């Protein structure tokens, strides 16, 4: 069973010899049952609030994906559970083909540095080089903090790949954006935008979390369900657990950079040995972990950074960083890179807490 969430769907047009069944509702989830490979296309219902056009190719039985307006190419993500009727029930992330300049046309947000109202769609479509747009979450959220830390660490490498501009949206007021920038030492070259209601992310098609339209449930309960992995989107637990289990082929450069910045700012726990004169890294305590010291990302290394963030950024400064709109408590994020004229080069949608893109793979996708 394929499940589409958080987008208004309507008519399905089928081609090929394979069986595809769809149940759609203009404002609720649409479900698709697939047997074999199928080429499919979904067009918006008359009641849809905005035009939705999606086309893609599914191979095999039972892959799940969240989608947003635009054209998408689906890439397989690891299996979440076994579906007895359809084989594996998997999730997929959107990789290519999203039309961010179109989706964000007319979305105006104030730039924090000078208060100028910027049309995000126009900013992307007028790009003459490569422009990166991060659609963050609220400032006290794991995803937002990690987006900021990864952008900070990878900014020189992104520039080498031809990225000349980076816009980062925070679902909060300008004061929250400024505090986050101060705490994480976000480079001045990164343009921060304040979006207290999370409008830009929803226009882009990010996940709104578990039961976003159920007003009978407390938003903090919804966040708790997402946090323990008991509600869709389902990638929270895999993203969290990898921080504890490590990855022998993983990369840790951005983690060390974030830990270094945190330690120099007086945050705990301390995992690095720093030069007392210039603050440079002279050692990493995880290098001495038996059996695992030679891994690319060691067990508990990323979890240590997340603990540092939680204690010294998210909780300590909650009153300044917290969202002003409860919808933003559970709304996830995404990011995209476009080329000249807004041509999409890379797009990503978070599928859970801590489920942000691998920036090494992002870099590899940029020619």
ABEGO torsion letter per residue (X at the ends): XBBBBGBBBBBBBBBEABBBBBBBBAABBBBBBBBEBBBBBBBBBAABABBBBBBBBBBEBGBBBBBBBEBBBBBBBBBABBBAAAEBBBBBBBABGBBAAAAABGBBBBBAAAGBBBBAAAAAAABABBBBBBBBBBAABAAAAAAAAAAAAAAAAAAAAGBABBBBBBBBBAAAAAAAAAAAGBBAABBBBBBAAGAAAAAAGBBAEBGAABAABBAAAAAAAAAAGABOBAAAAAAAAAAAAEBAABBAAAAAAAAAAAAAAGBOBBABBBBAAAGBBABBAAAABBGAAABABBBGAAAAAAAAAAAAAAAAAAAAABBABAAAAABBBBBBBBBBGGBBABBBBBAEBGBBBBAAAAAAABX
